[in-house]
Amino acid sequence: MLALAGCGGPSFDGTVYRGQEIAFRVPPAPASWRPISVSDAALAYRDDANGATIALNGRCLNEEDVPLVSLTNHLFLHFTEREVLKQEVVPFDGREAMHTVLSAKLDGVPKVFDVWVLKKNGCVYDMLLIADPARYAASEPAFSRMVRGFSTLPADDD
């Protein structure tokens, strides 16, 4: 279990993450996925056996309404040889989310990215699976389970 603590800092009890502006619930990570620290993610896990990473993040915007496709494309600005394999807008946590599966190169290394982007109550939530192309199918079920179990929570609940 990943434990975050500190005065007013983020906290995570294994299923509920609470940050300064965001809060969400996820199912427990599978035993084969270990928690890791990633600078641009609220939570992140690594499956060493399959060379895959799951990252979840959220941020609240005090700006104009940005379309889901723009928020999604922003995640891939620094990638090369991008090819969208699947992109759909689907109902998710009482709103719509954009689900995109993309192959691309990151620092010249081919990867598959399975990404969900959700806008809800002025906040944006990103859920990403980053996997080696040959092992994406082995990592995808754990990620799908985490996505299916994701739900936003009021940030100020105690």
Secondary structure, DSSP 8 states (H G I E B T S, - for coil): -----STT--EE-SSEEE-SS-EEE-----TT-EE---TT-SEEEEEGGGTEEEEEEEEE--SS---HHHHHHHTTTT-EEEEEEEEEEEEETTEEEEEEEEEEEETTEEEEEEEEEEEETTEEEEEEEEE-GGGHHHHHHHHHHHHHT-EE--TT--
